[in-house]
Amino acid sequence: VISSCAAPRPDSLGYKFTNVLGNIMDYKAQGEEKVRELYRQNKDPSLTYTIVRPGGLKDGKTSEYNLSDALLTQGDVVAGVIERGLVAEVAVASIFVDSAKDATIECFDKKSKLNVLGKGLSEEGVSGKHTTEESYDFSAVITGQKGPAALFSGLKSDAEFDANNGYKAKKKV
């Protein structure tokens, strides 16, 4: 599923600005939750999903994209841009990598200017205030190695971690 960064943060400027165009962000956030809910109910382990949240989209100047130009994060902790063709490369590659199954990822162009929570962004975070006060380890939510297997290594499953809150471990109830 292709969604959007800031989809889980209705108080963010990016969400509000994009939502003016027909509630787009509302539908993306609802769609993400519905996908997770449907797959939680699913009993067939061969059926999986990946939610890809690209940064700000821009048109590419080429038709050739290299997956090693992609930067993946989890938990909505980075802001940046990415060319549409590179989003497509990430989405297709995620189909063939086990670690991307049942996971939510954000993707950006490594060569673009990136803003990281705590490194140029306000305490409100990339797209709104996170719901816990726990700090996060930036190195644990960002990857960028070469090749699809390495690029997707270390991803966390939505079943165990909160895709909408800095990818912190879900609290035991």
N, C-alpha and C positions, 0 to 999 in steps of 0.2 A: 504494500500500500504506500503510495506517495502522499505524504501529508505536508507539514510545514513546521519549521522551527517556530517556537512561541505558541504552538497550538495548545499547550496545556496552561498557558498564562493569560487569562482574559483581562488582567489589569495592565498588561504591557502595552507600550506604544505600538509595537509591530502588530500585535493582535488587533488593537482598536483600529489602526489605520487600514489594515487589510480587510477587516470585517465590514467596513463601510460599503464595500463592493458586494452587497447581497449576503451578508452573514457567512462569508466563506470560512472564516476561522471557527465559528460555532460548529459548522458542519464537519470540518476536519477533526476537531476535538471529539465530537460525538461519534464520528466514524472510527477513530482510533479505539475509543472505549468499547464500541460495539464489536469490533474485530477481536479484541482481547477477550471479551465476554463469550463470544461464539466459540473461540478456540479453547477456552477454559472448560466449556461444556463438552467439547469434542473428545471422544474416546479413542479415536484412531491416531496413533502417534506418527503416522506417515503424512498427516495433514498439518502443515505448519504455516506460519506467517512471518513476515518481516515488515516493520513499519519504518520507512525512510523519511526523515524530516530534513529536507535540504535547507540550506541557508538562503539568503536572498538570491533569486534567480537572475542570471544575466545571459544574454545571447553570446554564443561562441563565435570565434573568428576562424574556426577550423571544424572539420568534420571528423578529425581524429583525436581521440582522448586517451590518456594513459591513466590507468587506475592508480598508479603510484603518485599522481597529482592530488588524489583525494585525501582528505583528513576526516576521520570518523570520531565522533564523540558520543557520549550517552548522558542523559539526564538534563539536557537543556542548559548547558553551562558555557556555551561559546556562541558568538555571533559573527557572521561573515557572509561571504557570497560564494556562489558556485555556478559554473556554466551548466545549462540544461543537459548537454550531451554527457557531461561527467556524472550528473545525477543518474542518467540512464545506465551508464557503465556500472555504477555502484549498485543500482537496483538489480541488474542482471547478474552481476557477480554474487550478490547475496543469495541467490537461488542455489548456488552450488557449494556454499560453505556452511557446514553444520553449525558453527558458532553463531550464525546470523538467524537461526531458526528461533521463532517465538521471542524475538528481540526488537527493541526500538532503537534506532540509531539516527544521529544527525550527521550530515555530511557537508563539507566545505572544500574549497580549493585551497590547497596548502600555500599557493603563491599569493593568495589574497591577504588583505589586512584582516587579522582576526582579533576580536576582543574577547577576553576571557574573564570570567567572574574573579574579582580580586586582582586582576591585572589590567585595569583600565575601565572597568565597569563599576557602577555604583553597587552598594550593598544590596540593592533590590535585585541584582542578578541580571541575567541576559534578558529575560522576558517576564519579569515580575518577581515578587518576593517568594522565596522557597518556603515550604511549610514547616520545616524543622530548623532548629538552630544548629544542628550538627554541621561541622565543617566537612568538606569533601577533599579528597586527594586528587588533584588535577591529573596526575600521571595515571590514575586508575580509571579515568573516564575518557582518555584521549589516546588514539592510536594513529599510526601513519607510516607503517613499514611498507616495503615494496611487495607486490604480488597479492593476489586475492586472499590466499590462506593467511598470510602474515597480516594483511590489512584488517581482516576481520577477527584476528586472534584476541582473546581476552574479553570478548563481549559478554555482557551479563544478560541473563534471561529475565523477561518481564515477570515471570512467576516468582522470582526471588528478590527482585529489586524494583524500586519505584522509578519508572521511566519519566515521570513528571516532576521529580524532586531531587535533582542532582545525582540520581541513580544510587541513592543510599539504600541500604538493606531495609526491606519492609519490616515494620514493627510486628512482633508476635502478638497475636490477640488472645 
